[in-house]
Amino acid sequence: MLKFMLIILDGFGLREEREGNAVAQANTPNLDQMLSECPVSNIETSGRSVGLPDGIMGNSEVGHMNIGAGRIVKQDLVRINDDILSDKLRNNSKLQAIFQHVEKNDSTLHLIGLISDGGVHSHLDHFQYILDVARGSNVYKIALHVLTDG
């Protein structure tokens, strides 16, 4: 029977450059031996390779989801971006019903959410898009309840 081991080292990246690279500068005899004597596969952990936009770094949640699924899993950031580009989000019946209720009752739309440009758990562009769609639906009284990170 063929035996193998899957080893996931969260936060561990492989690159040649030594400056600012703690892994390359560390004394790692056991790891060095495994890398030189055992079959190894390096995987891409950012961008489209893990269901994120180009240039966006992955994280352990994204990595584990893709490894566990055995395929590329389109992440929420990309799914929301796609829904924005296709107008699926603008035409969402539940969202439109909320806007109609607010306009009809001269109410205030309350939006609560994480604001960040990092793209991990939120993106500022999505918040801005909802504001634009709300204004396009004649909703002008808007209260923002903003959660920030970092």
N, CA, C and O atoms as a GROMACS GRO file, in nm:
protein
  600
    1MET      N    1   0.085  -0.118   0.000
    1MET     CA    2   0.000   0.000   0.000
    1MET      C    3   0.089   0.123   0.000
    1MET      O    4   0.186   0.133   0.075
    2LEU      N    5   0.054   0.218  -0.086
    2LEU     CA    6   0.126   0.344  -0.094
    2LEU      C    7   0.084   0.433   0.021
    2LEU      O    8  -0.035   0.454   0.045
    3LYS      N    9   0.181   0.484   0.092
    3LYS     CA   10   0.152   0.574   0.203
    3LYS      C   11   0.197   0.714   0.166
    3LYS      O   12   0.299   0.734   0.101
    4PHE      N   13   0.119   0.810   0.209
    4PHE     CA   14   0.158   0.949   0.187
    4PHE      C   15   0.107   1.032   0.303
    4PHE      O   16   0.024   0.988   0.383
    5MET      N   17   0.159   1.154   0.310
    5MET     CA   18   0.121   1.245   0.417
    5MET      C   19   0.098   1.383   0.357
    5MET      O   20   0.178   1.432   0.277
    6LEU      N   21  -0.012   1.444   0.396
    6LEU     CA   22  -0.040   1.581   0.357
    6LEU      C   23  -0.001   1.669   0.475
    6LEU      O   24  -0.054   1.654   0.585
    7ILE      N   25   0.092   1.758   0.452
    7ILE     CA   26   0.137   1.849   0.557
    7ILE      C   27   0.101   1.991   0.515
    7ILE      O   28   0.144   2.038   0.409
    8ILE      N   29   0.024   2.057   0.598
    8ILE     CA   30  -0.013   2.196   0.571
    8ILE      C   31   0.056   2.282   0.675
    8ILE      O   32   0.035   2.265   0.795
    9LEU      N   33   0.137   2.374   0.629
    9LEU     CA   34   0.208   2.466   0.719
    9LEU      C   35   0.149   2.605   0.699
    9LEU      O   36   0.192   2.680   0.612
   10ASP      N   37   0.048   2.638   0.781
   10ASP     CA   38  -0.017   2.769   0.768
   10ASP      C   39   0.084   2.882   0.781
   10ASP      O   40   0.169   2.881   0.870
   11GLY      N   41   0.073   2.978   0.692
   11GLY     CA   42   0.160   3.095   0.696
   11GLY      C   43   0.298   3.070   0.639
   11GLY      O   44   0.383   3.159   0.642
   12PHE      N   45   0.321   2.953   0.588
   12PHE     CA   46   0.452   2.914   0.537
   12PHE      C   47   0.452   2.932   0.386
   12PHE      O   48   0.369   2.874   0.315
   13GLY      N   49   0.545   3.012   0.337
   13GLY     CA   50   0.555   3.032   0.194
   13GLY      C   51   0.693   2.995   0.144
   13GLY      O   52   0.791   3.001   0.219
   14LEU      N   53   0.702   2.958   0.020
   14LEU     CA   54   0.830   2.922  -0.040
   14LEU      C   55   0.871   3.029  -0.140
   14LEU      O   56   0.797   3.059  -0.234
   15ARG      N   57   0.990   3.085  -0.119
   15ARG     CA   58   1.047   3.177  -0.216
   15ARG      C   59   1.199   3.178  -0.195
   15ARG      O   60   1.247   3.145  -0.087
   16GLU      N   61   1.270   3.214  -0.297
   16GLU     CA   62   1.416   3.211  -0.294
   16GLU      C   63   1.476   3.323  -0.211
   16GLU      O   64   1.573   3.302  -0.138
   17GLU      N   65   1.419   3.442  -0.223
   17GLU     CA   66   1.476   3.560  -0.158
   17GLU      C   67   1.490   3.538  -0.007
   17GLU      O   68   1.397   3.491   0.058
   18ARG      N   69   1.607   3.573   0.048
   18ARG     CA   70   1.631   3.551   0.190
   18ARG      C   71   1.598   3.673   0.275
   18ARG      O   72   1.560   3.660   0.392
   19GLU      N   73   1.613   3.792   0.218
   19GLU     CA   74   1.589   3.913   0.296
   19GLU      C   75   1.441   3.921   0.334
   19GLU      O   76   1.352   3.915   0.248
   20GLY      N   77   1.416   3.936   0.464
   20GLY     CA   78   1.279   3.942   0.513
   20GLY      C   79   1.206   3.809   0.508
   20GLY      O   80   1.084   3.806   0.524
   21ASN      N   81   1.278   3.701   0.487
   21ASN     CA   82   1.218   3.568   0.472
   21ASN      C   83   1.263   3.480   0.589
   21ASN      O   84   1.368   3.416   0.583
   22ALA      N   85   1.183   3.477   0.694
   22ALA     CA   86   1.219   3.402   0.815
   22ALA      C   87   1.236   3.253   0.786
   22ALA      O   88   1.323   3.189   0.846
   23VAL      N   89   1.157   3.198   0.696
   23VAL     CA   90   1.167   3.056   0.664
   23VAL      C   91   1.302   3.025   0.601
   23VAL      O   92   1.368   2.928   0.638
   24ALA      N   93   1.343   3.107   0.504
   24ALA     CA   94   1.471   3.084   0.436
   24ALA      C   95   1.590   3.106   0.529
   24ALA      O   96   1.694   3.044   0.511
   25GLN      N   97   1.575   3.192   0.628
   25GLN     CA   98   1.685   3.222   0.719
   25GLN      C   99   1.692   3.125   0.837
   25GLN      O  100   1.795   3.118   0.905
   26ALA      N  101   1.586   3.052   0.862
   26ALA     CA  102   1.582   2.962   0.978
   26ALA      C  103   1.664   2.836   0.953
   26ALA      O  104   1.686   2.796   0.839
   27ASN      N  105   1.707   2.776   1.062
   27ASN     CA  106   1.777   2.647   1.058
   27ASN      C  107   1.669   2.538   1.061
   27ASN      O  108   1.608   2.514   1.165
   28THR      N  109   1.646   2.474   0.947
   28THR     CA  110   1.537   2.377   0.935
   28THR      C  111   1.587   2.244   0.878
   28THR      O  112   1.546   2.206   0.768
   29PRO      N  113   1.674   2.172   0.950
   29PRO     CA  114   1.732   2.050   0.894
   29PRO      C  115   1.630   1.942   0.859
   29PRO      O  116   1.642   1.876   0.756
   30ASN      N  117   1.529   1.923   0.942
   30ASN     CA  118   1.430   1.819   0.913
   30ASN      C  119   1.347   1.855   0.790
   30ASN      O  120   1.324   1.770   0.703
   31LEU      N  121   1.304   1.978   0.784
   31LEU     CA  122   1.228   2.022   0.668
   31LEU      C  123   1.314   2.017   0.542
   31LEU      O  124   1.268   1.973   0.436
   32ASP      N  125   1.438   2.062   0.554
   32ASP     CA  126   1.529   2.058   0.439
   32ASP      C  127   1.545   1.915   0.388
   32ASP      O  128   1.547   1.892   0.267
   33GLN      N  129   1.557   1.820   0.479
   33GLN     CA  130   1.572   1.679   0.440
   33GLN      C  131   1.446   1.629   0.368
   33GLN      O  132   1.456   1.564   0.264
   34MET      N  133   1.330   1.659   0.424
   34MET     CA  134   1.205   1.615   0.360
   34MET      C  135   1.190   1.676   0.220
   34MET      O  136   1.149   1.608   0.126
   35LEU      N  137   1.223   1.804   0.208
   35LEU     CA  138   1.208   1.871   0.079
   35LEU      C  139   1.305   1.815  -0.025
   35LEU      O  140   1.275   1.816  -0.145
   36SER      N  141   1.420   1.768   0.019
   36SER     CA  142   1.519   1.717  -0.077
   36SER      C  143   1.502   1.569  -0.107
   36SER      O  144   1.541   1.523  -0.214
   37GLU      N  145   1.443   1.491  -0.015
   37GLU     CA  146   1.436   1.346  -0.033
   37GLU      C  147   1.296   1.293  -0.065
   37GLU      O  148   1.282   1.179  -0.110
   38CYS      N  149   1.194   1.372  -0.043
   38CYS     CA  150   1.056   1.323  -0.060
   38CYS      C  151   0.988   1.396  -0.175
   38CYS      O  152   1.022   1.510  -0.207
   39PRO      N  153   0.891   1.329  -0.237
   39PRO     CA  154   0.814   1.399  -0.340
   39PRO      C  155   0.740   1.518  -0.278
   39PRO      O  156   0.680   1.506  -0.172
   40VAL      N  157   0.745   1.630  -0.346
   40VAL     CA  158   0.685   1.753  -0.294
   40VAL      C  159   0.609   1.822  -0.407
   40VAL      O  160   0.653   1.823  -0.522
   41SER      N  161   0.496   1.878  -0.373
   41SER     CA  162   0.421   1.961  -0.467
   41SER      C  163   0.398   2.096  -0.404
   41SER      O  164   0.347   2.106  -0.292
   42ASN      N  165   0.434   2.199  -0.474
   42ASN     CA  166   0.404   2.335  -0.429
   42ASN      C  167   0.273   2.377  -0.495
   42ASN      O  168   0.248   2.345  -0.611
   43ILE      N  169   0.192   2.449  -0.420
   43ILE     CA  170   0.064   2.494  -0.476
   43ILE      C  171   0.056   2.646  -0.468
   43ILE      O  172   0.113   2.708  -0.378
   44GLU      N  173  -0.016   2.703  -0.562
   44GLU     CA  174  -0.041   2.847  -0.561
   44GLU      C  175  -0.146   2.875  -0.454
   44GLU      O  176  -0.242   2.798  -0.438
   45THR      N  177  -0.128   2.984  -0.381
   45THR     CA  178  -0.218   3.011  -0.269
   45THR      C  179  -0.279   3.151  -0.274
   45THR      O  180  -0.318   3.206  -0.172
   46SER      N  181  -0.285   3.206  -0.393
   46SER     CA  182  -0.343   3.340  -0.405
   46SER      C  183  -0.412   3.353  -0.540
   46SER      O  184  -0.398   3.269  -0.628
   47GLY      N  185  -0.488   3.460  -0.553
   47GLY     CA  186  -0.551   3.492  -0.680
   47GLY      C  187  -0.647   3.385  -0.729
   47GLY      O  188  -0.711   3.316  -0.650
   48ARG      N  189  -0.656   3.374  -0.859
   48ARG     CA  190  -0.752   3.282  -0.922
   48ARG      C  191  -0.728   3.136  -0.885
   48ARG      O  192  -0.819   3.054  -0.894
   49SER      N  193  -0.605   3.103  -0.844
   49SER     CA  194  -0.574   2.965  -0.808
   49SER      C  195  -0.655   2.915  -0.690
   49SER      O  196  -0.674   2.795  -0.673
   50VAL      N  197  -0.703   3.009  -0.607
   50VAL     CA  198  -0.784   2.971  -0.490
   50VAL      C  199  -0.919   3.042  -0.490
   50VAL      O  200  -0.983   3.054  -0.385
   51GLY      N  201  -0.963   3.088  -0.606
   51GLY     CA  202  -1.096   3.149  -0.618
   51GLY      C  203  -1.103   3.294  -0.576
   51GLY      O  204  -1.212   3.344  -0.547
   52LEU      N  205  -0.990   3.362  -0.573
   52LEU     CA  206  -0.985   3.504  -0.539
   52LEU      C  207  -0.949   3.585  -0.664
   52LEU      O  208  -0.904   3.529  -0.763
   53PRO      N  209  -0.969   3.717  -0.660
   53PRO     CA  210  -0.925   3.799  -0.773
   53PRO      C  211  -0.772   3.798  -0.784
   53PRO      O  212  -0.702   3.773  -0.687
   54ASP      N  213  -0.723   3.825  -0.903
   54ASP     CA  214  -0.578   3.835  -0.924
   54ASP      C  215  -0.518   3.934  -0.825
   54ASP      O  216  -0.575   4.040  -0.800
   55GLY      N  217  -0.403   3.898  -0.770
   55GLY     CA  218  -0.331   3.987  -0.681
   55GLY      C  219  -0.377   3.985  -0.537
   55GLY      O  220  -0.316   4.052  -0.453
   56ILE      N  221  -0.482   3.910  -0.505
   56ILE     CA  222  -0.530   3.902  -0.366
   56ILE      C  223  -0.470   3.778  -0.302
   56ILE      O  224  -0.484   3.667  -0.353
   57MET      N  225  -0.405   3.800  -0.188
   57MET     CA  226  -0.339   3.692  -0.116
   57MET      C  227  -0.442   3.604  -0.046
   57MET      O  228  -0.540   3.654   0.010
   58GLY      N  229  -0.422   3.475  -0.051
   58GLY     CA  230  -0.508   3.382   0.019
   58GLY      C  231  -0.482   3.383   0.168
   58GLY      O  232  -0.393   3.454   0.216
   59ASN      N  233  -0.558   3.305   0.242
   59ASN     CA  234  -0.538   3.289   0.386
   59ASN      C  235  -0.567   3.144   0.421
   59ASN      O  236  -0.600   3.064   0.333
   60SER      N  237  -0.556   3.108   0.547
   60SER     CA  238  -0.572   2.967   0.583
   60SER      C  239  -0.714   2.918   0.555
   60SER      O  240  -0.732   2.804   0.512
   61GLU      N  241  -0.814   3.001   0.578
   61GLU     CA  242  -0.953   2.961   0.551
   61GLU      C  243  -0.971   2.927   0.404
   61GLU      O  244  -1.029   2.823   0.370
   62VAL      N  245  -0.923   3.013   0.318
   62VAL     CA  246  -0.934   2.992   0.173
   62VAL      C  247  -0.855   2.868   0.132
   62VAL      O  248  -0.905   2.786   0.054
   63GLY      N  249  -0.735   2.854   0.184
   63GLY     CA  250  -0.652   2.739   0.150
   63GLY      C  251  -0.714   2.608   0.191
   63GLY      O  252  -0.718   2.513   0.112
   64HIS      N  253  -0.762   2.601   0.314
   64HIS     CA  254  -0.823   2.477   0.363
   64HIS      C  255  -0.950   2.443   0.285
   64HIS      O  256  -0.976   2.326   0.258
   65MET      N  257  -1.027   2.545   0.250
   65MET     CA  258  -1.150   2.521   0.174
   65MET      C  259  -1.118   2.459   0.038
   65MET      O  260  -1.184   2.365  -0.005
   66ASN      N  261  -1.016   2.512  -0.030
   66ASN     CA  262  -0.980   2.460  -0.162
   66ASN      C  263  -0.918   2.322  -0.154
   66ASN      O  264  -0.949   2.234  -0.234
   67ILE      N  265  -0.830   2.301  -0.057
   67ILE     CA  266  -0.769   2.168  -0.041
   67ILE      C  267  -0.875   2.066  -0.005
   67ILE      O  268  -0.878   1.956  -0.060
   68GLY      N  269  -0.964   2.102   0.088
   68GLY     CA  270  -1.069   2.010   0.130
   68GLY      C  271  -1.165   1.976   0.017
   68GLY      O  272  -1.212   1.863   0.008
   69ALA      N  273  -1.195   2.072  -0.068
   69ALA     CA  274  -1.287   2.050  -0.179
   69ALA      C  275  -1.219   1.976  -0.294
   69ALA      O  276  -1.285   1.910  -0.375
   70GLY      N  277  -1.088   1.988  -0.302
   70GLY     CA  278  -1.016   1.925  -0.412
   70GLY      C  279  -1.034   1.998  -0.544
   70GLY      O  280  -1.009   1.942  -0.651
   71ARG      N  281  -1.078   2.121  -0.536
   71ARG     CA  282  -1.100   2.202  -0.656
   71ARG      C  283  -1.094   2.349  -0.616
   71ARG      O  284  -1.089   2.382  -0.497
   72ILE      N  285  -1.096   2.437  -0.715
   72ILE     CA  286  -1.098   2.580  -0.686
   72ILE      C  287  -1.240   2.618  -0.644
   72ILE      O  288  -1.336   2.593  -0.716
   73VAL      N  289  -1.250   2.680  -0.527
   73VAL     CA  290  -1.378   2.725  -0.474
   73VAL      C  291  -1.384   2.877  -0.489
   73VAL      O  292  -1.303   2.949  -0.429
   74LYS      N  293  -1.478   2.925  -0.568
   74LYS     CA  294  -1.492   3.069  -0.588
   74LYS      C  295  -1.530   3.133  -0.455
   74LYS      O  296  -1.631   3.098  -0.395
   75GLN      N  297  -1.449   3.228  -0.410
   75GLN     CA  298  -1.469   3.291  -0.280
   75GLN      C  299  -1.578   3.398  -0.288
   75GLN      O  300  -1.612   3.446  -0.395
   76ASP      N  301  -1.631   3.435  -0.170
   76ASP     CA  302  -1.740   3.532  -0.163
   76ASP      C  303  -1.706   3.662  -0.235
   76ASP      O  304  -1.791   3.719  -0.303
   77LEU      N  305  -1.583   3.710  -0.219
   77LEU     CA  306  -1.542   3.834  -0.284
   77LEU      C  307  -1.566   3.827  -0.435
   77LEU      O  308  -1.619   3.921  -0.494
   78VAL      N  309  -1.527   3.718  -0.496
   78VAL     CA  310  -1.543   3.700  -0.640
   78VAL      C  311  -1.691   3.681  -0.676
   78VAL      O  312  -1.738   3.736  -0.775
   79ARG      N  313  -1.763   3.604  -0.596
   79ARG     CA  314  -1.905   3.581  -0.623
   79ARG      C  315  -1.983   3.712  -0.618
   79ARG      O  316  -2.068   3.737  -0.704
   80ILE      N  317  -1.954   3.796  -0.518
   80ILE     CA  318  -2.022   3.925  -0.508
   80ILE      C  319  -1.983   4.015  -0.625
   80ILE      O  320  -2.068   4.081  -0.684
   81ASN      N  321  -1.853   4.018  -0.657
   81ASN     CA  322  -1.808   4.097  -0.773
   81ASN      C  323  -1.882   4.053  -0.900
   81ASN      O  324  -1.926   4.136  -0.979
   82ASP      N  325  -1.894   3.922  -0.919
   82ASP     CA  326  -1.964   3.870  -1.037
   82ASP      C  327  -2.111   3.912  -1.037
   82ASP      O  328  -2.166   3.948  -1.141
   83ASP      N  329  -2.175   3.908  -0.919
   83ASP     CA  330  -2.316   3.949  -0.909
   83ASP      C  331  -2.333   4.098  -0.936
   83ASP      O  332  -2.435   4.140  -0.990
   84ILE      N  333  -2.234   4.177  -0.900
   84ILE     CA  334  -2.238   4.320  -0.930
   84ILE      C  335  -2.224   4.343  -1.080
   84ILE      O  336  -2.301   4.418  -1.140
   85LEU      N  337  -2.126   4.277  -1.141
   85LEU     CA  338  -2.102   4.295  -1.285
   85LEU      C  339  -2.220   4.250  -1.370
   85LEU      O  340  -2.247   4.307  -1.475
   86SER      N  341  -2.291   4.147  -1.325
   86SER     CA  342  -2.404   4.094  -1.402
   86SER      C  343  -2.537   4.160  -1.368
   86SER      O  344  -2.640   4.127  -1.426
   87ASP      N  345  -2.536   4.254  -1.274
   87ASP     CA  346  -2.657   4.322  -1.224
   87ASP      C  347  -2.748   4.229  -1.144
   87ASP      O  348  -2.860   4.266  -1.111
   88LYS      N  349  -2.702   4.109  -1.112
   88LYS     CA  350  -2.781   4.017  -1.031
   88LYS      C  351  -2.808   4.076  -0.893
   88LYS      O  352  -2.918   4.062  -0.840
   89LEU      N  353  -2.709   4.143  -0.835
   89LEU     CA  354  -2.727   4.202  -0.703
   89LEU      C  355  -2.822   4.321  -0.710
   89LEU      O  356  -2.910   4.335  -0.625
   90ARG      N  357  -2.806   4.406  -0.810
   90ARG     CA  358  -2.894   4.524  -0.826
   90ARG      C  359  -3.041   4.480  -0.839
   90ARG      O  360  -3.130   4.547  -0.788
   91ASN      N  361  -3.064   4.369  -0.906
   91ASN     CA  362  -3.200   4.322  -0.932
   91ASN      C  363  -3.250   4.221  -0.828
   91ASN      O  364  -3.356   4.161  -0.846
   92ASN      N  365  -3.176   4.202  -0.720
   92ASN     CA  366  -3.216   4.108  -0.616
   92ASN      C  367  -3.351   4.151  -0.557
   92ASN      O  368  -3.366   4.264  -0.510
   93SER      N  369  -3.447   4.061  -0.561
   93SER     CA  370  -3.584   4.096  -0.520
   93SER      C  371  -3.593   4.135  -0.372
   93SER      O  372  -3.670   4.224  -0.336
   94LYS      N  373  -3.516   4.071  -0.287
   94LYS     CA  374  -3.520   4.105  -0.145
   94LYS      C  375  -3.460   4.244  -0.120
   94LYS      O  376  -3.513   4.322  -0.041
   95LEU      N  377  -3.352   4.274  -0.188
   95LEU     CA  378  -3.290   4.405  -0.175
   95LEU      C  379  -3.385   4.514  -0.227
   95LEU      O  380  -3.402   4.618  -0.165
   96GLN      N  381  -3.447   4.488  -0.341
   96GLN     CA  382  -3.542   4.584  -0.397
   96GLN      C  383  -3.663   4.604  -0.306
   96GLN      O  384  -3.713   4.715  -0.293
   97ALA      N  385  -3.709   4.496  -0.242
   97ALA     CA  386  -3.823   4.507  -0.150
   97ALA      C  387  -3.787   4.595  -0.030
   97ALA      O  388  -3.870   4.673   0.017
   98ILE      N  389  -3.665   4.584   0.018
   98ILE     CA  390  -3.619   4.668   0.129
   98ILE      C  391  -3.619   4.814   0.085
   98ILE      O  392  -3.670   4.901   0.157
   99PHE      N  393  -3.563   4.842  -0.031
   99PHE     CA  394  -3.558   4.980  -0.080
   99PHE      C  395  -3.698   5.036  -0.100
   99PHE      O  396  -3.724   5.152  -0.066
  100GLN      N  397  -3.789   4.956  -0.154
  100GLN     CA  398  -3.927   5.002  -0.175
  100GLN      C  399  -3.995   5.032  -0.041
  100GLN      O  400  -4.068   5.130  -0.030
  101HIS      N  401  -3.971   4.947   0.058
  101HIS     CA  402  -4.029   4.970   0.191
  101HIS      C  403  -3.978   5.100   0.251
  101HIS      O  404  -4.055   5.180   0.305
  102VAL      N  405  -3.848   5.122   0.241
  102VAL     CA  406  -3.787   5.244   0.296
  102VAL      C  407  -3.844   5.367   0.226
  102VAL      O  408  -3.879   5.465   0.291
  103GLU      N  409  -3.852   5.363   0.094
  103GLU     CA  410  -3.903   5.478   0.019
  103GLU      C  411  -4.051   5.504   0.051
  103GLU      O  412  -4.091   5.617   0.077
  104LYS      N  413  -4.131   5.398   0.050
  104LYS     CA  414  -4.275   5.410   0.074
  104LYS      C  415  -4.305   5.470   0.212
  104LYS      O  416  -4.399   5.548   0.227
  105ASN      N  417  -4.226   5.432   0.312
  105ASN     CA  418  -4.250   5.475   0.450
  105ASN      C  419  -4.164   5.593   0.492
  105ASN      O  420  -4.162   5.631   0.609
  106ASP      N  421  -4.092   5.650   0.396
  106ASP     CA  422  -4.000   5.761   0.426
  106ASP      C  423  -3.912   5.727   0.546
  106ASP      O  424  -3.891   5.808   0.636
  107SER      N  425  -3.861   5.604   0.544
  107SER     CA  426  -3.778   5.552   0.654
  107SER      C  427  -3.630   5.579   0.627
  107SER      O  428  -3.592   5.635   0.524
  108THR      N  429  -3.551   5.538   0.721
  108THR     CA  430  -3.405   5.543   0.707
  108THR      C  431  -3.354   5.402   0.683
  108THR      O  432  -3.390   5.309   0.756
  109LEU      N  433  -3.272   5.387   0.582
  109LEU     CA  434  -3.208   5.258   0.556
  109LEU      C  435  -3.085   5.249   0.646
  109LEU      O  436  -2.998   5.336   0.641
  110HIS      N  437  -3.078   5.145   0.726
  110HIS     CA  438  -2.963   5.123   0.813
  110HIS      C  439  -2.877   5.014   0.752
  110HIS      O  440  -2.923   4.902   0.728
  111LEU      N  441  -2.752   5.047   0.726
  111LEU     CA  442  -2.656   4.950   0.673
  111LEU      C  443  -2.548   4.928   0.777
  111LEU      O  444  -2.486   5.023   0.824
  112ILE      N  445  -2.526   4.803   0.813
  112ILE     CA  446  -2.418   4.770   0.905
  112ILE      C  447  -2.326   4.672   0.834
  112ILE      O  448  -2.371   4.577   0.770
  113GLY      N  449  -2.197   4.697   0.847
  113GLY     CA  450  -2.105   4.605   0.783
  113GLY      C  451  -1.960   4.641   0.807
  113GLY      O  452  -1.926   4.751   0.850
  114LEU      N  453  -1.878   4.545   0.777
  114LEU     CA  454  -1.734   4.561   0.787
  114LEU      C  455  -1.686   4.640   0.665
  114LEU      O  456  -1.722   4.608   0.552
  115ILE      N  457  -1.606   4.742   0.689
  115ILE     CA  458  -1.552   4.825   0.582
  115ILE      C  459  -1.402   4.802   0.575
  115ILE      O  460  -1.330   4.825   0.672
  116SER      N  461  -1.357   4.756   0.460
  116SER     CA  462  -1.215   4.729   0.442
  116SER      C  463  -1.188   4.723   0.292
  116SER      O  464  -1.277   4.693   0.213
  117ASP      N  465  -1.065   4.752   0.256
  117ASP     CA  466  -1.028   4.735   0.115
  117ASP      C  467  -0.944   4.609   0.097
  117ASP      O  468  -0.890   4.585  -0.010
  118GLY      N  469  -0.934   4.529   0.203
  118GLY     CA  470  -0.851   4.409   0.199
  118GLY      C  471  -0.910   4.294   0.119
  118GLY      O  472  -0.836   4.214   0.063
  119GLY      N  473  -1.041   4.286   0.113
  119GLY     CA  474  -1.104   4.182   0.033
  119GLY      C  475  -1.110   4.045   0.098
  119GLY      O  476  -1.144   3.948   0.031
  120VAL      N  477  -1.078   4.035   0.227
  120VAL     CA  478  -1.083   3.905   0.292
  120VAL      C  479  -1.225   3.875   0.340
  120VAL      O  480  -1.284   3.774   0.302
  121HIS      N  481  -1.280   3.962   0.424
  121HIS     CA  482  -1.415   3.942   0.475
  121HIS      C  483  -1.512   4.049   0.427
  121HIS      O  484  -1.632   4.041   0.454
  122SER      N  485  -1.463   4.147   0.357
  122SER     CA  486  -1.548   4.253   0.303
  122SER      C  487  -1.466   4.332   0.202
  122SER      O  488  -1.345   4.316   0.190
  123HIS      N  489  -1.537   4.417   0.130
  123HIS     CA  490  -1.466   4.510   0.043
  123HIS      C  491  -1.545   4.640   0.034
  123HIS      O  492  -1.667   4.638   0.017
  124LEU      N  493  -1.476   4.750   0.046
  124LEU     CA  494  -1.537   4.882   0.042
  124LEU      C  495  -1.621   4.902  -0.084
  124LEU      O  496  -1.725   4.967  -0.079
  125ASP      N  497  -1.577   4.847  -0.196
  125ASP     CA  498  -1.650   4.861  -0.322
  125ASP      C  499  -1.792   4.805  -0.312
  125ASP      O  500  -1.885   4.859  -0.372
  126HIS      N  501  -1.809   4.697  -0.235
  126HIS     CA  502  -1.942   4.637  -0.221
  126HIS      C  503  -2.035   4.728  -0.143
  126HIS      O  504  -2.152   4.744  -0.178
  127PHE      N  505  -1.983   4.788  -0.037
  127PHE     CA  506  -2.062   4.882   0.043
  127PHE      C  507  -2.102   5.001  -0.044
  127PHE      O  508  -2.217   5.044  -0.041
  128GLN      N  509  -2.006   5.053  -0.120
  128GLN     CA  510  -2.033   5.167  -0.208
  128GLN      C  511  -2.139   5.132  -0.312
  128GLN      O  512  -2.225   5.213  -0.345
  129TYR      N  513  -2.131   5.011  -0.364
  129TYR     CA  514  -2.228   4.966  -0.464
  129TYR      C  515  -2.370   4.965  -0.406
  129TYR      O  516  -2.463   5.013  -0.470
  130ILE      N  517  -2.386   4.912  -0.286
  130ILE     CA  518  -2.518   4.908  -0.221
  130ILE      C  519  -2.570   5.051  -0.202
  130ILE      O  520  -2.688   5.077  -0.223
  131LEU      N  521  -2.481   5.143  -0.162
  131LEU     CA  522  -2.523   5.283  -0.147
  131LEU      C  523  -2.571   5.340  -0.280
  131LEU      O  524  -2.673   5.408  -0.286
  132ASP      N  525  -2.497   5.312  -0.386
  132ASP     CA  526  -2.535   5.362  -0.519
  132ASP      C  527  -2.669   5.305  -0.564
  132ASP      O  528  -2.753   5.377  -0.619
  133VAL      N  529  -2.689   5.175  -0.541
  133VAL     CA  530  -2.815   5.112  -0.580
  133VAL      C  531  -2.930   5.169  -0.497
  133VAL      O  532  -3.039   5.192  -0.550
  134ALA      N  533  -2.906   5.193  -0.369
  134ALA     CA  534  -3.010   5.251  -0.283
  134ALA      C  535  -3.049   5.389  -0.334
  134ALA      O  536  -3.168   5.420  -0.346
  135ARG      N  537  -2.951   5.472  -0.364
  135ARG     CA  538  -2.981   5.607  -0.414
  135ARG      C  539  -3.054   5.600  -0.548
  135ARG      O  540  -3.143   5.681  -0.576
  136GLY      N  541  -3.016   5.503  -0.630
  136GLY     CA  542  -3.085   5.484  -0.758
  136GLY      C  543  -3.229   5.436  -0.741
  136GLY      O  544  -3.309   5.443  -0.834
  137SER      N  545  -3.260   5.387  -0.621
  137SER     CA  546  -3.396   5.343  -0.589
  137SER      C  547  -3.469   5.447  -0.504
  137SER      O  548  -3.566   5.416  -0.436
  138ASN      N  549  -3.420   5.572  -0.509
  138ASN     CA  550  -3.480   5.685  -0.436
  138ASN      C  551  -3.473   5.671  -0.285
  138ASN      O  552  -3.560   5.720  -0.213
  139VAL      N  553  -3.370   5.604  -0.237
  139VAL     CA  554  -3.346   5.594  -0.093
  139VAL      C  555  -3.229   5.687  -0.062
  139VAL      O  556  -3.116   5.665  -0.106
  140TYR      N  557  -3.259   5.792   0.015
  140TYR     CA  558  -3.157   5.893   0.042
  140TYR      C  559  -3.125   5.906   0.190
  140TYR      O  560  -3.018   5.957   0.227
  141LYS      N  561  -3.215   5.861   0.276
  141LYS     CA  562  -3.188   5.866   0.420
  141LYS      C  563  -3.123   5.732   0.457
  141LYS      O  564  -3.190   5.630   0.470
  142ILE      N  565  -2.992   5.738   0.475
  142ILE     CA  566  -2.915   5.616   0.499
  142ILE      C  567  -2.827   5.637   0.621
  142ILE      O  568  -2.754   5.736   0.630
  143ALA      N  569  -2.834   5.544   0.715
  143ALA     CA  570  -2.746   5.546   0.832
  143ALA      C  571  -2.645   5.434   0.818
  143ALA      O  572  -2.682   5.317   0.801
  144LEU      N  573  -2.519   5.469   0.826
  144LEU     CA  574  -2.412   5.370   0.816
  144LEU      C  575  -2.364   5.334   0.956
  144LEU      O  576  -2.330   5.421   1.036
  145HIS      N  577  -2.361   5.206   0.985
  145HIS     CA  578  -2.308   5.153   1.110
  145HIS      C  579  -2.184   5.073   1.068
  145HIS      O  580  -2.194   4.956   1.028
  146VAL      N  581  -2.070   5.136   1.078
  146VAL     CA  582  -1.948   5.084   1.017
  146VAL      C  583  -1.862   5.010   1.118
  146VAL      O  584  -1.836   5.059   1.228
  147LEU      N  585  -1.820   4.891   1.080
  147LEU     CA  586  -1.723   4.813   1.156
  147LEU      C  587  -1.592   4.819   1.078
  147LEU      O  588  -1.590   4.794   0.958
  148THR      N  589  -1.485   4.851   1.146
  148THR     CA  590  -1.355   4.859   1.078
  148THR      C  591  -1.264   4.749   1.128
  148THR      O  592  -1.283   4.695   1.237
  149ASP      N  593  -1.166   4.716   1.048
  149ASP     CA  594  -1.067   4.617   1.091
  149ASP      C  595  -0.929   4.678   1.076
  149ASP      O  596  -0.910   4.780   1.010
  150GLY      N  597  -0.834   4.613   1.140
  150GLY     CA  598  -0.695   4.657   1.128
  150GLY      C  599  -0.648   4.748   1.235
  150GLY      O  600  -0.533   4.791   1.234
   0.00000   0.00000   0.00000
